[in-house]
Amino acid sequence: MSKLFPRCLKIISLVCLLLIIIACQGKSVTQDGNLLRTDITGDIASVNDPIILPENSSWPSEIPQLIPPLDAPIESVMAGATHVRIFYHDVPENKFQDYLGRLKAAGCTLEAIVYNTNPTSEENARKRAARGEYDAIYTRLGDLELRLEVNSDWDGIVTYDIDGLNQDQLAGIDAPDWPEEWASLVPQPSGCTLIRPSIMEASEKRLMVLCNYASKPKDEQLAVYKAYLQVLLNLGYQIEVEPPEVTLSTPLTLIKDTANVDLDPNAGGSLMINATK
């Protein structure tokens, strides 16, 4: 009996240790390049009640309605190619968790991501993942990829990336207002896209704009260019040096009593408008 008891105690200790190890492992963490991914869908409670945005919300209305909006203070919005990035501040942690529940209710599988860009930090990254910490939440909804980046020591800052949008959806997101003082003299062109960085200068004496149409076929780009050229001619501008043919390789200068307009139809996939008065 005295010999059996220590052996039983040893077996019980080993079983307890094994249970502790299994419990500590929790969910499996998978390696994906420099990312550690953990499926946390089961940890999130679904939230199904509708959300009504306030009238002054900056959430872009062009984002597809299948994506529930995150109702929190937006600092700025950037858009380009197929991608929108929304910068949030002062997001309460409970509102963020509520939003994850809305994504789950929409059918999303939620993955917690820990970045592991430095090979020497892999052990630390795995410890963070095991503690339930993360640098971002990644998911997919339809054809769209969503990523919400946060700081592990919660500070209310969230960067929300939505990728996979089409040009029609992107066209109105973060589109700047055409400068009012130039509208009658140099109108906004149609058929190309403006985003916030497009208007490089809009002073009293100068307007410099890039209007993007890189996603269009070359023949459509040329049609946009010719149509805008005709708009200016209808306003009384004259071409300084008449070319034998107008192509996407034909920059033009147009003159009028009150203004000069330089047009470059091939400025890195954009129509450049450089006007002075």
Contacts in CASP RR format, 6 or more apart in sequence:
PFRMAT RR
TARGET T0000
AUTHOR 0000-0000-0000
METHOD contacts of the structure
MODEL  1
MSKLFPRCLKIISLVCLLLIIIACQGKSVTQDGNLLRTDITGDIASVNDP
IILPENSSWPSEIPQLIPPLDAPIESVMAGATHVRIFYHDVPENKFQDYL
GRLKAAGCTLEAIVYNTNPTSEENARKRAARGEYDAIYTRLGDLELRLEV
NSDWDGIVTYDIDGLNQDQLAGIDAPDWPEEWASLVPQPSGCTLIRPSIM
EASEKRLMVLCNYASKPKDEQLAVYKAYLQVLLNLGYQIEVEPPEVTLST
PLTLIKDTANVDLDPNAGGSLMINATK
24 130 0 8 1.000
25 130 0 8 1.000
26 130 0 8 1.000
27 38 0 8 1.000
27 39 0 8 1.000
27 40 0 8 1.000
28 38 0 8 1.000
29 36 0 8 1.000
29 37 0 8 1.000
29 38 0 8 1.000
29 126 0 8 1.000
29 129 0 8 1.000
29 130 0 8 1.000
30 36 0 8 1.000
30 37 0 8 1.000
30 38 0 8 1.000
31 37 0 8 1.000
33 116 0 8 1.000
34 115 0 8 1.000
34 116 0 8 1.000
34 117 0 8 1.000
35 113 0 8 1.000
35 114 0 8 1.000
35 115 0 8 1.000
35 116 0 8 1.000
36 113 0 8 1.000
36 114 0 8 1.000
36 116 0 8 1.000
36 125 0 8 1.000
36 126 0 8 1.000
36 129 0 8 1.000
37 111 0 8 1.000
37 112 0 8 1.000
37 113 0 8 1.000
37 138 0 8 1.000
38 111 0 8 1.000
38 112 0 8 1.000
38 114 0 8 1.000
38 129 0 8 1.000
38 132 0 8 1.000
38 134 0 8 1.000
39 109 0 8 1.000
39 110 0 8 1.000
39 111 0 8 1.000
39 112 0 8 1.000
40 110 0 8 1.000
40 111 0 8 1.000
40 112 0 8 1.000
40 132 0 8 1.000
40 137 0 8 1.000
41 104 0 8 1.000
41 108 0 8 1.000
41 109 0 8 1.000
41 110 0 8 1.000
42 104 0 8 1.000
44 97 0 8 1.000
44 100 0 8 1.000
44 101 0 8 1.000
44 104 0 8 1.000
44 110 0 8 1.000
45 101 0 8 1.000
45 104 0 8 1.000
46 101 0 8 1.000
46 104 0 8 1.000
46 105 0 8 1.000
47 98 0 8 1.000
47 99 0 8 1.000
47 101 0 8 1.000
47 102 0 8 1.000
47 104 0 8 1.000
47 105 0 8 1.000
48 105 0 8 1.000
51 68 0 8 1.000
51 69 0 8 1.000
51 71 0 8 1.000
51 102 0 8 1.000
53 59 0 8 1.000
53 69 0 8 1.000
53 71 0 8 1.000
54 71 0 8 1.000
57 69 0 8 1.000
57 71 0 8 1.000
57 74 0 8 1.000
58 74 0 8 1.000
58 77 0 8 1.000
59 69 0 8 1.000
59 70 0 8 1.000
59 71 0 8 1.000
59 74 0 8 1.000
59 86 0 8 1.000
60 77 0 8 1.000
60 79 0 8 1.000
60 84 0 8 1.000
60 86 0 8 1.000
60 172 0 8 1.000
60 173 0 8 1.000
60 174 0 8 1.000
62 169 0 8 1.000
62 170 0 8 1.000
62 171 0 8 1.000
62 172 0 8 1.000
62 173 0 8 1.000
63 69 0 8 1.000
63 84 0 8 1.000
63 162 0 8 1.000
63 165 0 8 1.000
63 169 0 8 1.000
63 173 0 8 1.000
64 144 0 8 1.000
64 165 0 8 1.000
64 169 0 8 1.000
66 106 0 8 1.000
66 141 0 8 1.000
66 142 0 8 1.000
67 106 0 8 1.000
67 141 0 8 1.000
67 144 0 8 1.000
67 146 0 8 1.000
67 162 0 8 1.000
68 99 0 8 1.000
68 102 0 8 1.000
68 103 0 8 1.000
68 106 0 8 1.000
70 86 0 8 1.000
70 88 0 8 1.000
70 91 0 8 1.000
70 95 0 8 1.000
70 96 0 8 1.000
70 99 0 8 1.000
70 148 0 8 1.000
70 158 0 8 1.000
70 160 0 8 1.000
71 95 0 8 1.000
72 88 0 8 1.000
72 90 0 8 1.000
72 91 0 8 1.000
72 92 0 8 1.000
72 95 0 8 1.000
72 158 0 8 1.000
73 88 0 8 1.000
73 89 0 8 1.000
73 90 0 8 1.000
73 91 0 8 1.000
74 86 0 8 1.000
74 87 0 8 1.000
74 88 0 8 1.000
75 87 0 8 1.000
75 88 0 8 1.000
75 89 0 8 1.000
76 86 0 8 1.000
76 87 0 8 1.000
77 84 0 8 1.000
77 85 0 8 1.000
77 86 0 8 1.000
77 87 0 8 1.000
77 173 0 8 1.000
77 174 0 8 1.000
77 196 0 8 1.000
78 84 0 8 1.000
78 85 0 8 1.000
78 87 0 8 1.000
78 174 0 8 1.000
78 195 0 8 1.000
78 196 0 8 1.000
79 85 0 8 1.000
79 170 0 8 1.000
79 172 0 8 1.000
79 173 0 8 1.000
79 174 0 8 1.000
79 195 0 8 1.000
79 196 0 8 1.000
80 170 0 8 1.000
80 195 0 8 1.000
82 163 0 8 1.000
82 164 0 8 1.000
82 165 0 8 1.000
82 166 0 8 1.000
82 170 0 8 1.000
83 161 0 8 1.000
83 162 0 8 1.000
83 163 0 8 1.000
83 164 0 8 1.000
83 165 0 8 1.000
84 161 0 8 1.000
84 162 0 8 1.000
84 163 0 8 1.000
84 165 0 8 1.000
84 170 0 8 1.000
84 173 0 8 1.000
84 174 0 8 1.000
85 159 0 8 1.000
85 160 0 8 1.000
85 161 0 8 1.000
85 162 0 8 1.000
86 159 0 8 1.000
86 160 0 8 1.000
86 162 0 8 1.000
87 157 0 8 1.000
87 159 0 8 1.000
87 160 0 8 1.000
88 156 0 8 1.000
88 157 0 8 1.000
88 158 0 8 1.000
88 159 0 8 1.000
88 160 0 8 1.000
89 156 0 8 1.000
89 157 0 8 1.000
90 156 0 8 1.000
91 156 0 8 1.000
91 157 0 8 1.000
91 158 0 8 1.000
92 156 0 8 1.000
93 154 0 8 1.000
93 156 0 8 1.000
96 148 0 8 1.000
96 150 0 8 1.000
96 156 0 8 1.000
96 158 0 8 1.000
99 148 0 8 1.000
100 110 0 8 1.000
100 137 0 8 1.000
103 110 0 8 1.000
103 139 0 8 1.000
103 141 0 8 1.000
103 146 0 8 1.000
104 110 0 8 1.000
106 141 0 8 1.000
107 141 0 8 1.000
108 139 0 8 1.000
108 140 0 8 1.000
108 141 0 8 1.000
108 146 0 8 1.000
109 139 0 8 1.000
109 140 0 8 1.000
110 137 0 8 1.000
110 138 0 8 1.000
110 139 0 8 1.000
111 137 0 8 1.000
111 138 0 8 1.000
111 139 0 8 1.000
112 129 0 8 1.000
112 132 0 8 1.000
112 134 0 8 1.000
112 136 0 8 1.000
112 137 0 8 1.000
113 134 0 8 1.000
113 135 0 8 1.000
113 136 0 8 1.000
113 137 0 8 1.000
113 138 0 8 1.000
113 147 0 8 1.000
114 125 0 8 1.000
114 126 0 8 1.000
114 128 0 8 1.000
114 129 0 8 1.000
114 133 0 8 1.000
114 134 0 8 1.000
114 135 0 8 1.000
115 125 0 8 1.000
115 135 0 8 1.000
115 136 0 8 1.000
116 122 0 8 1.000
116 125 0 8 1.000
128 134 0 8 1.000
128 152 0 8 1.000
133 152 0 8 1.000
134 150 0 8 1.000
134 152 0 8 1.000
135 149 0 8 1.000
135 150 0 8 1.000
135 152 0 8 1.000
136 147 0 8 1.000
136 148 0 8 1.000
136 149 0 8 1.000
136 150 0 8 1.000
137 147 0 8 1.000
137 148 0 8 1.000
137 150 0 8 1.000
138 145 0 8 1.000
138 146 0 8 1.000
138 147 0 8 1.000
139 145 0 8 1.000
139 146 0 8 1.000
140 146 0 8 1.000
143 164 0 8 1.000
144 162 0 8 1.000
144 163 0 8 1.000
144 164 0 8 1.000
144 165 0 8 1.000
145 161 0 8 1.000
145 162 0 8 1.000
145 163 0 8 1.000
145 164 0 8 1.000
146 160 0 8 1.000
146 161 0 8 1.000
146 162 0 8 1.000
146 163 0 8 1.000
147 160 0 8 1.000
147 161 0 8 1.000
147 163 0 8 1.000
148 158 0 8 1.000
148 159 0 8 1.000
148 160 0 8 1.000
148 161 0 8 1.000
149 158 0 8 1.000
149 159 0 8 1.000
149 160 0 8 1.000
149 161 0 8 1.000
150 156 0 8 1.000
150 157 0 8 1.000
150 158 0 8 1.000
151 157 0 8 1.000
165 173 0 8 1.000
167 193 0 8 1.000
167 215 0 8 1.000
170 193 0 8 1.000
170 195 0 8 1.000
171 193 0 8 1.000
172 193 0 8 1.000
173 195 0 8 1.000
174 195 0 8 1.000
174 196 0 8 1.000
175 193 0 8 1.000
175 194 0 8 1.000
175 195 0 8 1.000
175 196 0 8 1.000
176 194 0 8 1.000
176 195 0 8 1.000
176 196 0 8 1.000
176 198 0 8 1.000
176 199 0 8 1.000
178 187 0 8 1.000
178 188 0 8 1.000
178 194 0 8 1.000
179 199 0 8 1.000
179 202 0 8 1.000
179 207 0 8 1.000
181 204 0 8 1.000
182 202 0 8 1.000
182 207 0 8 1.000
182 275 0 8 1.000
185 235 0 8 1.000
185 258 0 8 1.000
185 259 0 8 1.000
185 275 0 8 1.000
185 277 0 8 1.000
186 207 0 8 1.000
186 232 0 8 1.000
186 259 0 8 1.000
186 261 0 8 1.000
186 273 0 8 1.000
186 275 0 8 1.000
187 231 0 8 1.000
187 235 0 8 1.000
188 194 0 8 1.000
189 211 0 8 1.000
189 224 0 8 1.000
189 227 0 8 1.000
189 228 0 8 1.000
189 231 0 8 1.000
189 271 0 8 1.000
189 273 0 8 1.000
190 224 0 8 1.000
190 227 0 8 1.000
190 228 0 8 1.000
191 211 0 8 1.000
191 213 0 8 1.000
191 224 0 8 1.000
191 227 0 8 1.000
192 211 0 8 1.000
192 212 0 8 1.000
192 213 0 8 1.000
192 224 0 8 1.000
192 270 0 8 1.000
192 271 0 8 1.000
193 211 0 8 1.000
193 212 0 8 1.000
193 213 0 8 1.000
194 209 0 8 1.000
194 211 0 8 1.000
194 212 0 8 1.000
195 212 0 8 1.000
197 210 0 8 1.000
198 209 0 8 1.000
198 210 0 8 1.000
198 211 0 8 1.000
198 212 0 8 1.000
198 270 0 8 1.000
199 207 0 8 1.000
199 208 0 8 1.000
199 209 0 8 1.000
200 208 0 8 1.000
200 209 0 8 1.000
200 210 0 8 1.000
201 207 0 8 1.000
201 208 0 8 1.000
202 208 0 8 1.000
202 209 0 8 1.000
205 276 0 8 1.000
205 277 0 8 1.000
206 274 0 8 1.000
206 275 0 8 1.000
206 276 0 8 1.000
206 277 0 8 1.000
207 273 0 8 1.000
207 274 0 8 1.000
207 275 0 8 1.000
207 276 0 8 1.000
208 272 0 8 1.000
208 273 0 8 1.000
208 274 0 8 1.000
208 275 0 8 1.000
209 272 0 8 1.000
209 273 0 8 1.000
210 267 0 8 1.000
210 270 0 8 1.000
210 271 0 8 1.000
210 272 0 8 1.000
211 270 0 8 1.000
211 271 0 8 1.000
211 272 0 8 1.000
211 273 0 8 1.000
212 269 0 8 1.000
212 270 0 8 1.000
213 220 0 8 1.000
213 221 0 8 1.000
213 224 0 8 1.000
213 269 0 8 1.000
213 270 0 8 1.000
213 271 0 8 1.000
214 268 0 8 1.000
214 269 0 8 1.000
214 270 0 8 1.000
216 224 0 8 1.000
218 248 0 8 1.000
221 248 0 8 1.000
221 265 0 8 1.000
221 269 0 8 1.000
221 271 0 8 1.000
222 246 0 8 1.000
222 247 0 8 1.000
222 248 0 8 1.000
222 265 0 8 1.000
224 271 0 8 1.000
225 246 0 8 1.000
225 248 0 8 1.000
225 263 0 8 1.000
225 265 0 8 1.000
225 271 0 8 1.000
226 246 0 8 1.000
228 263 0 8 1.000
228 271 0 8 1.000
229 246 0 8 1.000
229 252 0 8 1.000
229 254 0 8 1.000
229 263 0 8 1.000
232 254 0 8 1.000
232 261 0 8 1.000
233 239 0 8 1.000
233 254 0 8 1.000
235 256 0 8 1.000
236 256 0 8 1.000
237 254 0 8 1.000
237 255 0 8 1.000
237 256 0 8 1.000
237 261 0 8 1.000
238 254 0 8 1.000
238 255 0 8 1.000
238 256 0 8 1.000
239 252 0 8 1.000
239 253 0 8 1.000
239 254 0 8 1.000
240 252 0 8 1.000
240 253 0 8 1.000
240 254 0 8 1.000
240 255 0 8 1.000
241 252 0 8 1.000
241 253 0 8 1.000
243 250 0 8 1.000
243 252 0 8 1.000
246 252 0 8 1.000
248 265 0 8 1.000
248 266 0 8 1.000
249 265 0 8 1.000
249 266 0 8 1.000
250 265 0 8 1.000
251 262 0 8 1.000
251 263 0 8 1.000
251 264 0 8 1.000
251 265 0 8 1.000
251 266 0 8 1.000
252 262 0 8 1.000
252 263 0 8 1.000
253 260 0 8 1.000
253 261 0 8 1.000
253 262 0 8 1.000
253 263 0 8 1.000
254 260 0 8 1.000
254 261 0 8 1.000
254 262 0 8 1.000
254 263 0 8 1.000
255 261 0 8 1.000
258 277 0 8 1.000
259 275 0 8 1.000
259 276 0 8 1.000
259 277 0 8 1.000
260 275 0 8 1.000
260 276 0 8 1.000
260 277 0 8 1.000
261 273 0 8 1.000
261 274 0 8 1.000
261 275 0 8 1.000
262 272 0 8 1.000
262 273 0 8 1.000
262 274 0 8 1.000
262 275 0 8 1.000
263 271 0 8 1.000
263 272 0 8 1.000
263 273 0 8 1.000
263 274 0 8 1.000
264 271 0 8 1.000
264 272 0 8 1.000
264 274 0 8 1.000
265 271 0 8 1.000
265 272 0 8 1.000
END
